[in-house]
Amino acid sequence: MFSLTEMISFLPALLEGAYLTITVSLLSFALATVIGLLVGIARISRLLPLRMLATPYVQSSAARRFCCSSSSSTTYCPMAGSS
């Protein structure tokens, strides 16, 4: 049965969970943006060692994205396990 007082008693825990979720999401977004910018700059760099380090990361990310988005649920995706 629905109890408003019981629901209100859970509100602090729910708000704390929402705050934690938003915090982790924003930090993850910031970290991914920094990594993406650094890899992107390395990818177009004139320095061959930087390009050589960034290229496999970019290519493996693209292959994993293509493999998992184009596979059916019964197909094995070697880059990320079964899709």
Buried (B, 14 or more C-beta within 10 A) or exposed (E): EEEEEEEEEEEEEEEEEEEEEEEEEEEEEEEEEEEEEEBEEBBEBEEEEBBEBBEEEBEEEEBBEEBBEEBEEEEEBEBEEEB
